[in-house]
Every structure is written in C-alpha cells, then in structure tokens.
C-alpha cells in the first residue's frame, strides 16, 4: 500500500466512504465490510492496531444499538416489537437501522485506516494540494495535526503546576473555577504561541502557501489499484440497486 500514489488512495477513500454512506441494504453493507477487512489483511495491518482503532467506534455503535430502537409513540405498520418495558417498545426496524449504521461506520473507518492511516501528515497535505484542495484547508489540516501535541503538552504542564500547588479536584465551585482558569490560560498561551509562529513563518518568507519541491508520479501500479477500487464500487452499487 505504501507504494500506491497518495492521491489515488485519497480519492479511493473518499469515493468508498461516499458509496457506503448511501447504500442501505445489508448484502451491500456486509460486502463493503468484507472488502474493507480484505484490504486490511492484504495491507499488512496488525490486527491489534486495527481493533484498537475500531474499539471507540464500536463502543459508540453499541450505545446506538441499545438506545436507537426504543419507541414511545407506537410502531409503524409492518414493524413489530422485539422487547418492551412498559410503554417503551424496542422495535425491529429501529434495530435494523442501528445495525446498518454500525456496519457503515465499521466499513468506512476500516477503509480509511487501510488507505489513509499509514500516510504521514505531510504526505497527506501534499496529496491534497495536488488534488486542488484550497491551500487554506490543507494548511489548517497540517497545523491542526502538528500543534495538537503541542497544546497537549502545554495542558499537561499547567495541570502539573496546579497539582504541585496542592490542587485536588472535587465537586465544588473552587474546582470548576480552577478548571475555567486552566482552559483560559491554555487559550491565552495558544494565542501567544500562534502569533510567534506566524511571525517566525513570515521571517522565513512564507507567503500563504507551501511550495512543493517534489511531485508524485502516477504509475501502472496506481492505474491497476484505481481499476480494482472502481470495480469494488461498481459491485457495491450493483448489489445495492439490482
């Protein structure tokens, strides 16, 4: 997968996500999840890393399956209850809808993991620039990923300073006020750092865009990958609408 042109991988990820988002039939959704699992296996991803990435998604999906099907205003014609608690009814159609959303979420996240997670941020920004994504959006992505870790370190430093001064969080007004001050100081320090970063970039000749010194090359391997991805999307569309 690392030898595939990043532009091809970005386009394939976007098209696969769009197609999976609009299909609703369980055969097509199961096939999409199967293709995503096959891609993860062929891409050489470690099962533990994939499961770790899918864990937060499936925790949310379990919550969705547990809560979405409950109805209070009765059932639609053709629907029937799977369980009931007093006036609350756990409907079959609601369960099927939640299961379809869960399949979509897992298929999309797994495909994005296979196609994009192995790209470093600089390469992804480079690919987006080649795909004519507005420079401001590409810069926003690069700076967000770059400085999230910086803001995290700043937060941990401020939190450690509060602990050294004897702060112990409790359910009290003092704790809420202290956390408010913490968030405020983090915002102030972030603003100050951003101004220094802008000044440093201007001193180095930044004029609103990053100049690309090297370019990607589209090869036969990328053409074959694009044809396979197109065939997968056509199969999903055919299974959904046939």
Residue pairs with C-beta under 8 A, 6 or more apart in sequence:
1 9
1 43
1 44
1 114
1 115
1 118
2 118
3 221
4 221
4 222
4 225
5 216
5 217
5 218
5 219
5 222
6 119
6 123
6 124
6 126
6 127
6 216
7 127
7 130
7 131
7 216
7 218
8 218
8 222
8 225
8 226
8 229
9 115
9 116
9 119
9 127
10 115
10 116
10 124
10 127
10 128
10 131
11 131
11 226
12 115
12 225
12 226
12 229
13 111
13 112
13 115
13 116
15 229
15 233
16 32
16 108
16 111
16 115
16 229
16 232
16 233
17 108
17 111
17 112
19 32
19 233
19 236
19 237
20 29
20 32
20 104
20 107
20 108
20 111
20 236
21 104
21 108
23 29
23 32
23 104
23 236
23 237
23 240
24 100
24 240
25 239
25 240
26 96
26 99
26 100
26 103
27 239
27 240
28 236
28 239
28 240
29 100
29 103
29 104
29 107
30 103
31 235
31 236
31 239
32 103
32 104
32 107
32 236
33 103
33 106
33 107
33 110
35 107
35 111
35 232
35 236
36 106
36 107
36 108
36 110
36 111
36 114
37 110
39 110
39 111
39 114
39 115
40 50
40 110
40 113
40 114
43 114
43 118
45 113
45 114
50 110
50 113
53 109
53 113
53 117
54 106
54 109
54 110
57 105
57 106
57 109
58 102
58 106
60 105
61 98
61 101
61 102
61 105
61 106
64 98
64 101
64 102
65 95
65 98
65 99
65 102
68 94
68 95
68 97
68 98
68 101
69 82
69 90
69 91
69 92
69 93
69 94
69 95
69 97
69 98
70 88
70 89
70 90
70 91
70 94
71 88
71 89
71 90
71 91
71 94
72 87
72 88
72 89
74 89
75 81
75 89
75 91
76 91
76 93
78 93
79 91
79 92
79 93
80 91
80 92
81 89
81 90
81 91
81 92
82 90
82 91
82 92
82 95
83 89
83 90
84 90
116 124
119 127
121 141
121 142
121 145
121 146
122 142
124 141
125 138
125 139
125 141
125 142
125 210
126 212
126 216
127 216
128 137
128 138
128 141
129 135
129 138
129 210
129 212
130 212
130 215
130 216
135 208
135 209
135 210
138 210
139 210
147 193
150 193
151 186
151 190
154 186
154 189
154 190
154 193
155 182
155 186
158 182
158 185
158 186
159 182
162 178
162 182
167 178
169 175
169 178
169 179
